[in-house]
């Protein structure tokens, strides 16, 4: 439901939205100085995942984890439904993320993302694939990373084709590759996809009275057979996640990197 200007018609729920935004700002005001102090002491990874988890909780996200991240160097491969994915998965795994480079256009957002060691890549830049792969490989030496190989969000009723380009970072690497199924109880109701403006989706989610239930399901890491090249890894991860969610895995309809 929206008004004539295309804004969500929230009615009395504007109060809930404003309360949540105020709580997020309060958490930010508390987290930033604490993070800067701990970063100066060499503890720069303590606050950011907990801050992201807290933002998700304020937004109404309630997370249940099934399984756990694999030990050692680890690349997590997850489906992508909502901007809430970041908060749920960061809290459940303590990971950093590979994100689209266009998110770095906002200086404040970029700084916040960098505090959790987000790796920005320009997926559409010609000739940049090799550099991006090296960046992912280098990042994995420091901490576990997550990629969203669909490249965009879906409505949660099917998995989009998985792009395999960044999986080249672990083709000849001993790091574990672990699929993660982000299983929302009401995926179509909170998903950000299609032509919906980002702000409209954020307001719609923040205005919910009911919590957003998310099961973060850590599946078994890919086997040696499933890791026979980046395209094999992408296909295996897509099938594993689709099976865990009980949704179809859409085939590619054209060249997929």
Phi and psi in degrees as GROMACS dihedral restraints (atoms count N, CA, C in turn):
[ dihedral_restraints ]
;  ai    aj    ak    al  type     phi  dphi    fc
    3     4     5     6     1  -138.2    20    10
    4     5     6     7     1   161.0    20    10
    6     7     8     9     1   -85.2    20    10
    7     8     9    10     1  -176.3    20    10
    9    10    11    12     1   -68.2    20    10
   10    11    12    13     1   -16.5    20    10
   12    13    14    15     1   -92.2    20    10
   13    14    15    16     1     3.1    20    10
   15    16    17    18     1    86.9    20    10
   16    17    18    19     1     4.5    20    10
   18    19    20    21     1   -85.6    20    10
   19    20    21    22     1   146.0    20    10
   21    22    23    24     1   -58.9    20    10
   22    23    24    25     1   135.2    20    10
   24    25    26    27     1   -85.6    20    10
   25    26    27    28     1    92.5    20    10
   27    28    29    30     1   -91.7    20    10
   28    29    30    31     1   -20.4    20    10
   30    31    32    33     1    58.3    20    10
   31    32    33    34     1  -133.9    20    10
   33    34    35    36     1   -65.0    20    10
   34    35    36    37     1   -17.4    20    10
   36    37    38    39     1   -72.3    20    10
   37    38    39    40     1    -7.6    20    10
   39    40    41    42     1   -57.2    20    10
   40    41    42    43     1   -33.9    20    10
   42    43    44    45     1   -62.2    20    10
   43    44    45    46     1   -40.1    20    10
   45    46    47    48     1   -66.9    20    10
   46    47    48    49     1   -42.8    20    10
   48    49    50    51     1   -59.6    20    10
   49    50    51    52     1   -48.0    20    10
   51    52    53    54     1   -64.8    20    10
   52    53    54    55     1   -37.6    20    10
   54    55    56    57     1   -64.4    20    10
   55    56    57    58     1   -41.2    20    10
   57    58    59    60     1   -67.8    20    10
   58    59    60    61     1   -41.0    20    10
   60    61    62    63     1   -63.6    20    10
   61    62    63    64     1   -39.3    20    10
   63    64    65    66     1   -64.4    20    10
   64    65    66    67     1   -40.4    20    10
   66    67    68    69     1   -65.5    20    10
   67    68    69    70     1   -37.5    20    10
   69    70    71    72     1   -64.5    20    10
   70    71    72    73     1   -42.5    20    10
   72    73    74    75     1   -64.0    20    10
   73    74    75    76     1   -38.4    20    10
   75    76    77    78     1   -64.4    20    10
   76    77    78    79     1   -41.4    20    10
   78    79    80    81     1   -64.4    20    10
   79    80    81    82     1   -41.0    20    10
   81    82    83    84     1   -61.3    20    10
   82    83    84    85     1   -43.5    20    10
   84    85    86    87     1   -63.2    20    10
   85    86    87    88     1   -30.7    20    10
   87    88    89    90     1   -80.2    20    10
   88    89    90    91     1   -39.8    20    10
   90    91    92    93     1   -74.4    20    10
   91    92    93    94     1   -38.0    20    10
   93    94    95    96     1   -61.8    20    10
   94    95    96    97     1   -52.8    20    10
   96    97    98    99     1   -63.6    20    10
   97    98    99   100     1   -36.4    20    10
   99   100   101   102     1   -63.3    20    10
  100   101   102   103     1   -42.6    20    10
  102   103   104   105     1   -62.7    20    10
  103   104   105   106     1   -43.7    20    10
  105   106   107   108     1   -63.9    20    10
  106   107   108   109     1   -37.4    20    10
  108   109   110   111     1   -65.9    20    10
  109   110   111   112     1   -47.8    20    10
  111   112   113   114     1   -67.3    20    10
  112   113   114   115     1   -34.0    20    10
  114   115   116   117     1   -63.4    20    10
  115   116   117   118     1   -39.0    20    10
  117   118   119   120     1   -64.3    20    10
  118   119   120   121     1   -24.0    20    10
  120   121   122   123     1   -95.3    20    10
  121   122   123   124     1     9.3    20    10
  123   124   125   126     1    81.5    20    10
  124   125   126   127     1    16.6    20    10
  126   127   128   129     1  -114.7    20    10
  127   128   129   130     1    52.6    20    10
  129   130   131   132     1   -75.9    20    10
  130   131   132   133     1    -7.7    20    10
  132   133   134   135     1  -103.4    20    10
  133   134   135   136     1     9.3    20    10
  135   136   137   138     1   -79.1    20    10
  136   137   138   139     1   -50.8    20    10
  138   139   140   141     1   -80.8    20    10
  139   140   141   142     1   -45.5    20    10
  141   142   143   144     1   -53.6    20    10
  142   143   144   145     1   -48.3    20    10
  144   145   146   147     1   -63.2    20    10
  145   146   147   148     1   -35.1    20    10
  147   148   149   150     1   -72.1    20    10
  148   149   150   151     1   -34.7    20    10
  150   151   152   153     1   -63.7    20    10
  151   152   153   154     1   -45.7    20    10
  153   154   155   156     1   -62.1    20    10
  154   155   156   157     1   -41.6    20    10
  156   157   158   159     1   -61.6    20    10
  157   158   159   160     1   -40.9    20    10
  159   160   161   162     1   -66.1    20    10
  160   161   162   163     1   -40.1    20    10
  162   163   164   165     1   -61.5    20    10
  163   164   165   166     1   -43.0    20    10
  165   166   167   168     1   -60.6    20    10
  166   167   168   169     1   -42.8    20    10
  168   169   170   171     1   -62.5    20    10
  169   170   171   172     1   -43.4    20    10
  171   172   173   174     1   -62.0    20    10
  172   173   174   175     1   -36.0    20    10
  174   175   176   177     1   -71.7    20    10
  175   176   177   178     1    -5.4    20    10
  177   178   179   180     1   102.4    20    10
  178   179   180   181     1     5.1    20    10
  180   181   182   183     1   -78.5    20    10
  181   182   183   184     1   128.5    20    10
  183   184   185   186     1  -122.7    20    10
  184   185   186   187     1   115.8    20    10
  186   187   188   189     1  -108.5    20    10
  187   188   189   190     1   137.0    20    10
  189   190   191   192     1  -124.0    20    10
  190   191   192   193     1   124.7    20    10
  192   193   194   195     1   -97.8    20    10
  193   194   195   196     1   135.2    20    10
  195   196   197   198     1  -117.5    20    10
  196   197   198   199     1   124.1    20    10
  198   199   200   201     1    79.7    20    10
  199   200   201   202     1  -167.9    20    10
  201   202   203   204     1  -151.7    20    10
  202   203   204   205     1   160.1    20    10
  204   205   206   207     1   -62.6    20    10
  205   206   207   208     1   144.2    20    10
  207   208   209   210     1   -66.8    20    10
  208   209   210   211     1   156.8    20    10
  210   211   212   213     1   -77.8    20    10
  211   212   213   214     1   163.3    20    10
  213   214   215   216     1    78.6    20    10
  214   215   216   217     1  -165.3    20    10
  216   217   218   219     1   -64.5    20    10
  217   218   219   220     1   132.5    20    10
  219   220   221   222     1  -146.5    20    10
  220   221   222   223     1   131.0    20    10
  222   223   224   225     1  -112.3    20    10
  223   224   225   226     1   117.3    20    10
  225   226   227   228     1   -91.1    20    10
  226   227   228   229     1   137.8    20    10
  228   229   230   231     1  -122.3    20    10
  229   230   231   232     1   114.3    20    10
  231   232   233   234     1  -127.0    20    10
  232   233   234   235     1   153.7    20    10
  234   235   236   237     1   -74.1    20    10
  235   236   237   238     1   163.5    20    10
  237   238   239   240     1  -131.6    20    10
  238   239   240   241     1   118.3    20    10
  240   241   242   243     1  -119.4    20    10
  241   242   243   244     1   -38.3    20    10
  243   244   245   246     1  -152.9    20    10
  244   245   246   247     1   162.9    20    10
  246   247   248   249     1   -63.2    20    10
  247   248   249   250     1   -17.7    20    10
  249   250   251   252     1   -69.5    20    10
  250   251   252   253     1   -19.7    20    10
  252   253   254   255     1   -53.6    20    10
  253   254   255   256     1   -41.4    20    10
  255   256   257   258     1   -60.4    20    10
  256   257   258   259     1   -46.0    20    10
  258   259   260   261     1   -68.8    20    10
  259   260   261   262     1   -41.3    20    10
  261   262   263   264     1   -67.0    20    10
  262   263   264   265     1   -44.1    20    10
  264   265   266   267     1   -76.1    20    10
  265   266   267   268     1   -34.9    20    10
  267   268   269   270     1   -62.6    20    10
  268   269   270   271     1   -42.8    20    10
  270   271   272   273     1   -68.1    20    10
  271   272   273   274     1   -35.5    20    10
  273   274   275   276     1   -81.0    20    10
  274   275   276   277     1   -24.0    20    10
  276   277   278   279     1  -126.7    20    10
  277   278   279   280     1   -15.7    20    10
  279   280   281   282     1    67.8    20    10
  280   281   282   283     1    25.5    20    10
  282   283   284   285     1   -86.7    20    10
  283   284   285   286     1   166.6    20    10
  285   286   287   288     1  -104.5    20    10
  286   287   288   289     1   171.4    20    10
  288   289   290   291     1  -128.2    20    10
  289   290   291   292     1   151.3    20    10
  291   292   293   294     1   -96.1    20    10
  292   293   294   295     1   123.4    20    10
  294   295   296   297     1  -127.2    20    10
  295   296   297   298     1   158.8    20    10
  297   298   299   300     1   -63.5    20    10
  298   299   300   301     1   140.4    20    10
  300   301   302   303     1   -63.2    20    10
  301   302   303   304     1   -24.7    20    10
  303   304   305   306     1   -68.4    20    10
  304   305   306   307     1   -17.0    20    10
  306   307   308   309     1   -69.8    20    10
  307   308   309   310     1   -17.3    20    10
  309   310   311   312     1   -82.9    20    10
  310   311   312   313     1     0.3    20    10
  312   313   314   315     1   -67.0    20    10
  313   314   315   316     1   -29.7    20    10
  315   316   317   318     1   -89.7    20    10
  316   317   318   319     1   119.2    20    10
  318   319   320   321     1   -62.8    20    10
  319   320   321   322     1   -38.0    20    10
  321   322   323   324     1   -68.0    20    10
  322   323   324   325     1   -46.8    20    10
  324   325   326   327     1   -62.4    20    10
  325   326   327   328     1   -40.6    20    10
  327   328   329   330     1   -61.4    20    10
  328   329   330   331     1   -44.8    20    10
  330   331   332   333     1   -61.7    20    10
  331   332   333   334     1   -43.8    20    10
  333   334   335   336     1   -62.1    20    10
  334   335   336   337     1   -43.1    20    10
  336   337   338   339     1   -64.6    20    10
  337   338   339   340     1   -39.0    20    10
  339   340   341   342     1   -65.4    20    10
  340   341   342   343     1   -25.8    20    10
  342   343   344   345     1   -66.3    20    10
  343   344   345   346     1   -24.1    20    10
  345   346   347   348     1  -101.6    20    10
  346   347   348   349     1    16.9    20    10
  348   349   350   351     1    61.1    20    10
  349   350   351   352     1    38.4    20    10
  351   352   353   354     1   -62.0    20    10
  352   353   354   355     1   137.6    20    10
  354   355   356   357     1  -103.6    20    10
  355   356   357   358     1   116.3    20    10
  357   358   359   360     1   -91.8    20    10
  358   359   360   361     1   131.1    20    10
  360   361   362   363     1  -128.7    20    10
  361   362   363   364     1   146.6    20    10
  363   364   365   366     1   -99.2    20    10
  364   365   366   367     1    95.8    20    10
  366   367   368   369     1   -63.9    20    10
  367   368   369   370     1   -29.1    20    10
  369   370   371   372     1   -96.3    20    10
  370   371   372   373     1     5.3    20    10
  372   373   374   375     1   -80.7    20    10
  373   374   375   376     1   121.6    20    10
  375   376   377   378     1   -65.6    20    10
  376   377   378   379     1   138.9    20    10
  378   379   380   381     1    76.7    20    10
  379   380   381   382     1     1.7    20    10
  381   382   383   384     1   -97.0    20    10
  382   383   384   385     1    -2.8    20    10
  384   385   386   387     1   -61.0    20    10
  385   386   387   388     1   -43.0    20    10
  387   388   389   390     1   -62.2    20    10
  388   389   390   391     1   -41.1    20    10
  390   391   392   393     1   -65.0    20    10
  391   392   393   394     1   -41.6    20    10
  393   394   395   396     1   -63.4    20    10
  394   395   396   397     1   -42.2    20    10
  396   397   398   399     1   -60.7    20    10
  397   398   399   400     1   -43.7    20    10
  399   400   401   402     1   -64.5    20    10
  400   401   402   403     1   -36.1    20    10
  402   403   404   405     1   -64.6    20    10
  403   404   405   406     1   -42.5    20    10
  405   406   407   408     1   -65.2    20    10
  406   407   408   409     1   -43.4    20    10
  408   409   410   411     1   -61.4    20    10
  409   410   411   412     1   -41.9    20    10
  411   412   413   414     1   -67.0    20    10
  412   413   414   415     1   -40.7    20    10
  414   415   416   417     1   -62.8    20    10
  415   416   417   418     1   -36.0    20    10
  417   418   419   420     1   -65.1    20    10
  418   419   420   421     1   -21.0    20    10
  420   421   422   423     1   -72.4    20    10
  421   422   423   424     1   -19.1    20    10
  423   424   425   426     1  -100.0    20    10
  424   425   426   427     1   -37.9    20    10
  426   427   428   429     1  -164.9    20    10
  427   428   429   430     1   167.8    20    10
  429   430   431   432     1   -69.1    20    10
  430   431   432   433     1   141.9    20    10
  432   433   434   435     1  -123.6    20    10
  433   434   435   436     1   156.3    20    10
  435   436   437   438     1  -124.5    20    10
  436   437   438   439     1   135.6    20    10
  438   439   440   441     1  -120.0    20    10
  439   440   441   442     1   152.9    20    10
  441   442   443   444     1  -112.9    20    10
  442   443   444   445     1    90.9    20    10
  444   445   446   447     1   -70.8    20    10
  445   446   447   448     1    -9.2    20    10
  447   448   449   450     1   -66.6    20    10
  448   449   450   451     1   -24.2    20    10
  450   451   452   453     1    81.2    20    10
  451   452   453   454     1    -9.6    20    10
  453   454   455   456     1  -161.0    20    10
  454   455   456   457     1   176.6    20    10
  456   457   458   459     1   -89.4    20    10
  457   458   459   460     1   155.8    20    10
  459   460   461   462     1  -121.8    20    10
  460   461   462   463     1   179.5    20    10
  462   463   464   465     1   -86.3    20    10
  463   464   465   466     1     4.5    20    10
  465   466   467   468     1    83.9    20    10
  466   467   468   469     1    -2.8    20    10
  468   469   470   471     1   -94.5    20    10
  469   470   471   472     1    -7.3    20    10
  471   472   473   474     1  -160.8    20    10
  472   473   474   475     1   158.5    20    10
  474   475   476   477     1   -96.2    20    10
  475   476   477   478     1   130.5    20    10
  477   478   479   480     1   -71.2    20    10
  478   479   480   481     1   160.8    20    10
  480   481   482   483     1   -55.4    20    10
  481   482   483   484     1   140.2    20    10
  483   484   485   486     1   -88.2    20    10
  484   485   486   487     1   125.9    20    10
  486   487   488   489     1   -80.9    20    10
  487   488   489   490     1   139.3    20    10
  489   490   491   492     1  -104.8    20    10
  490   491   492   493     1    -4.8    20    10
  492   493   494   495     1   -54.0    20    10
  493   494   495   496     1   -48.5    20    10
  495   496   497   498     1   -72.5    20    10
  496   497   498   499     1   -18.3    20    10
  498   499   500   501     1   -69.7    20    10
  499   500   501   502     1   -11.4    20    10
  501   502   503   504     1   -60.7    20    10
  502   503   504   505     1   -20.4    20    10
  504   505   506   507     1   -64.4    20    10
  505   506   507   508     1   -22.0    20    10
  507   508   509   510     1  -119.8    20    10
  508   509   510   511     1    16.0    20    10
  510   511   512   513     1   -63.1    20    10
  511   512   513   514     1   -39.8    20    10
  513   514   515   516     1  -123.2    20    10
  514   515   516   517     1    50.1    20    10
  516   517   518   519     1  -136.4    20    10
  517   518   519   520     1   149.5    20    10
  519   520   521   522     1   -86.0    20    10
  520   521   522   523     1    -0.3    20    10
  522   523   524   525     1   -64.5    20    10
  523   524   525   526     1   144.4    20    10
  525   526   527   528     1   -71.0    20    10
  526   527   528   529     1   146.6    20    10
  528   529   530   531     1  -119.1    20    10
  529   530   531   532     1   114.4    20    10
  531   532   533   534     1  -121.4    20    10
  532   533   534   535     1   117.4    20    10
  534   535   536   537     1   -69.4    20    10
  535   536   537   538     1   145.4    20    10
  537   538   539   540     1  -130.9    20    10
  538   539   540   541     1   124.3    20    10
  540   541   542   543     1   -96.6    20    10
  541   542   543   544     1   116.6    20    10
  543   544   545   546     1   -92.0    20    10
  544   545   546   547     1   104.5    20    10
  546   547   548   549     1  -108.6    20    10
  547   548   549   550     1    96.4    20    10
  549   550   551   552     1   -85.7    20    10
  550   551   552   553     1   138.5    20    10
  552   553   554   555     1   -65.8    20    10
  553   554   555   556     1   -34.9    20    10
  555   556   557   558     1  -126.7    20    10
  556   557   558   559     1    59.0    20    10
  558   559   560   561     1   -54.7    20    10
  559   560   561   562     1   -50.1    20    10
  561   562   563   564     1   -62.0    20    10
  562   563   564   565     1   -25.2    20    10
  564   565   566   567     1   -77.4    20    10
  565   566   567   568     1   -20.9    20    10
  567   568   569   570     1  -118.6    20    10
  568   569   570   571     1   -10.4    20    10
  570   571   572   573     1   -60.1    20    10
  571   572   573   574     1   145.1    20    10
  573   574   575   576     1  -109.3    20    10
  574   575   576   577     1   106.3    20    10
  576   577   578   579     1  -155.0    20    10
  577   578   579   580     1   174.4    20    10
  579   580   581   582     1    66.9    20    10
  580   581   582   583     1  -140.7    20    10
  582   583   584   585     1   -97.9    20    10
  583   584   585   586     1    10.8    20    10
  585   586   587   588     1   -66.9    20    10
  586   587   588   589     1   126.0    20    10
  588   589   590   591     1   -61.7    20    10
  589   590   591   592     1   147.5    20    10
  591   592   593   594     1   -58.0    20    10
  592   593   594   595     1   -45.6    20    10
  594   595   596   597     1   -62.5    20    10
  595   596   597   598     1   -38.9    20    10
  597   598   599   600     1   -63.1    20    10
  598   599   600   601     1   -40.0    20    10
  600   601   602   603     1   -68.3    20    10
  601   602   603   604     1   -42.5    20    10
  603   604   605   606     1   -59.1    20    10
  604   605   606   607     1   -47.2    20    10
  606   607   608   609     1   -64.1    20    10
  607   608   609   610     1   -38.4    20    10
  609   610   611   612     1   -64.4    20    10
  610   611   612   613     1   -40.9    20    10
  612   613   614   615     1   -70.9    20    10
  613   614   615   616     1   -43.7    20    10
  615   616   617   618     1   -67.5    20    10
  616   617   618   619     1   -20.8    20    10
  618   619   620   621     1   -86.6    20    10
  619   620   621   622     1    -4.4    20    10
  621   622   623   624     1   -66.7    20    10
  622   623   624   625     1   138.4    20    10
  624   625   626   627     1   -85.3    20    10
  625   626   627   628     1   -41.5    20    10
  627   628   629   630     1   -74.6    20    10
  628   629   630   631     1   144.9    20    10
  630   631   632   633     1   -68.5    20    10
  631   632   633   634     1   159.3    20    10
  633   634   635   636     1   -94.8    20    10
  634   635   636   637     1   111.7    20    10
  636   637   638   639     1   -89.5    20    10
  637   638   639   640     1   126.5    20    10
  639   640   641   642     1  -132.6    20    10
  640   641   642   643     1   124.7    20    10
  642   643   644   645     1   -97.9    20    10
  643   644   645   646     1   119.8    20    10
  645   646   647   648     1   -95.5    20    10
  646   647   648   649     1   108.3    20    10
  648   649   650   651     1  -106.5    20    10
  649   650   651   652     1   104.8    20    10
  651   652   653   654     1   -80.6    20    10
  652   653   654   655     1   113.0    20    10
  654   655   656   657     1   -89.3    20    10
  655   656   657   658     1   174.3    20    10
  657   658   659   660     1   -67.3    20    10
  658   659   660   661     1   140.5    20    10
  660   661   662   663     1   -58.2    20    10
  661   662   663   664     1   155.2    20    10
  663   664   665   666     1   -63.2    20    10
  664   665   666   667     1   143.7    20    10
  666   667   668   669     1   -80.5    20    10
  667   668   669   670     1   170.6    20    10
  669   670   671   672     1   -59.9    20    10
  670   671   672   673     1   -38.5    20    10
  672   673   674   675     1   -65.7    20    10
  673   674   675   676     1   -38.6    20    10
  675   676   677   678     1   -73.4    20    10
  676   677   678   679     1   -12.6    20    10
  678   679   680   681     1  -100.5    20    10
  679   680   681   682     1    25.8    20    10
  681   682   683   684     1   -80.9    20    10
  682   683   684   685     1    63.2    20    10
  684   685   686   687     1   105.5    20    10
  685   686   687   688     1   158.8    20    10
  687   688   689   690     1   -64.9    20    10
  688   689   690   691     1   -37.1    20    10
  690   691   692   693     1   -69.9    20    10
  691   692   693   694     1   -35.8    20    10
  693   694   695   696     1   -65.9    20    10
  694   695   696   697     1   -39.8    20    10
  696   697   698   699     1   -63.9    20    10
  697   698   699   700     1   -43.5    20    10
  699   700   701   702     1   -62.3    20    10
  700   701   702   703     1   -44.3    20    10
  702   703   704   705     1   -65.4    20    10
  703   704   705   706     1   -43.0    20    10
  705   706   707   708     1   -65.8    20    10
  706   707   708   709     1   -43.3    20    10
  708   709   710   711     1   -64.3    20    10
  709   710   711   712     1   -41.3    20    10
  711   712   713   714     1   -61.9    20    10
  712   713   714   715     1   -44.2    20    10
  714   715   716   717     1   -66.9    20    10
  715   716   717   718     1   -40.2    20    10
  717   718   719   720     1   -61.6    20    10
  718   719   720   721     1   -47.7    20    10
  720   721   722   723     1   -67.9    20    10
  721   722   723   724     1   -42.2    20    10
  723   724   725   726     1   -59.6    20    10
  724   725   726   727     1   -41.7    20    10
  726   727   728   729     1   -64.1    20    10
  727   728   729   730     1   -40.5    20    10
  729   730   731   732     1   -66.8    20    10
  730   731   732   733     1   -34.7    20    10
  732   733   734   735     1   -86.6    20    10
  733   734   735   736     1   -17.9    20    10
  735   736   737   738     1    71.2    20    10
  736   737   738   739     1    35.9    20    10
  738   739   740   741     1  -125.6    20    10
  739   740   741   742     1   159.9    20    10
  741   742   743   744     1   -72.9    20    10
  742   743   744   745     1   150.4    20    10
  744   745   746   747     1  -101.4    20    10
  745   746   747   748     1   110.6    20    10
  747   748   749   750     1   -71.5    20    10
  748   749   750   751     1   136.7    20    10
  750   751   752   753     1   -77.6    20    10
  751   752   753   754     1   158.7    20    10
  753   754   755   756     1   -72.5    20    10
  754   755   756   757     1   145.4    20    10
  756   757   758   759     1  -109.9    20    10
  757   758   759   760     1     0.8    20    10
  759   760   761   762     1  -162.6    20    10
  760   761   762   763     1  -170.0    20    10
  762   763   764   765     1   -61.8    20    10
  763   764   765   766     1   124.9    20    10
  765   766   767   768     1  -118.6    20    10
  766   767   768   769     1   125.8    20    10
